[in-house]
Amino acid sequence: MSRLNADEFSTALRGLSHRYWGTHPFHRRLHEGDLDERELRIWAANRWYYQSMIPQKDAAIISNCPLPQVRRQWLDRIVYHDGRTETDGGLERWLRLCEAVGLSREEVLDQRHLAPAVRFAVDAYVNFARTRPWVEAVASGLTEMFAGHLMKQRVVDMLAAYDWIRTEDLAYFTNRIDAVSGEGQATLDLVVEHCVTREQQDAAIAALSFKCDVLWSMLDAIERAAAKQ
Ligand SMILES: O=C(O)c1cc(C(=O)O)c2c(n1)C(=O)C(=O)c1cc(C(=O)O)[nH]c1-2
């Protein structure tokens, strides 16, 4: 099989958008205002685990990458989520969202609401980044190409649907929307540049497909955890 040109390769990657978690039934319910406060809390507490592990995933990519220009670029992601100080990072903004939906920091940080299958799915993502070639791990993050649109919609829908949620409670998303759109394009450029054989291109497509499964599995587990009780 011959190598795809840049357009064909990008189209193949973008073509996985139908597998993205935007269409998951639990996300549909979240956006339609169909979740009660307890279900929203379970969603926020479980997503915390994903958010909290992203910097370790990105550190794994850096540790596997021999190219200084890529490491330099990737470092910004860790700083974005962890912040330069305790109060200015994405993780802190996610914790504020948790508080806004009625969770204490303590019960988020001690993971008492974490569903086992959410942990397994997120850990699989981090292990993927630890064990696969760096460019495949970078490609698995390309779900960010699909995330900007979904997050924009989430802010509009959540403000319309849950009258006790205020704009400032959603700072995690409003802050992330621009970053994610820019990073999605930069990541795509990186993957197109460094996947030079058909085998590497196929591995990148498989990595993005794997990541769609990670996210989908997380929401399956969150949906089950929310349905209990
Ligand atoms: O709210 C969302 O729907 C959403 C999705 C994703 C994603 O598609 O993985 C990320 C984020 N948010 C996000 O905020 C984020 O920081 C992020 C990092 C990554 C990644 O794989 O490195 N995905 C995502």
The ligand as a Gaussian input file, in Angstrom:
#p B3LYP/6-31G(d) Opt

LIG

0 1
 O      -14.319000      18.549000      26.971000
 C      -14.015000      17.757000      26.079000
 O      -14.860000      17.224000      25.353000
 C      -12.570000      17.460000      25.901000
 C      -12.144000      16.444000      25.063000
 C      -10.789000      16.162000      24.979000
 C      -10.420000      15.084000      24.062000
 O      -11.050000      15.021000      23.002000
 O       -9.566000      14.274000      24.361000
 C       -9.873000      16.886000      25.744000
 C      -10.403000      17.919000      26.537000
 N      -11.710000      18.182000      26.620000
 C       -9.554000      18.750000      27.312000
 O      -10.037000      19.672000      27.979000
 C       -8.172000      18.515000      27.324000
 O       -7.433000      19.230000      27.991000
 C       -7.668000      17.464000      26.575000
 C       -6.369000      16.979000      26.452000
 C       -6.472000      15.902000      25.641000
 C       -5.395000      15.000000      25.243000
 O       -5.700000      13.924000      24.736000
 O       -4.220000      15.345000      25.468000
 N       -7.735000      15.721000      25.253000
 C       -8.487000      16.670000      25.810000

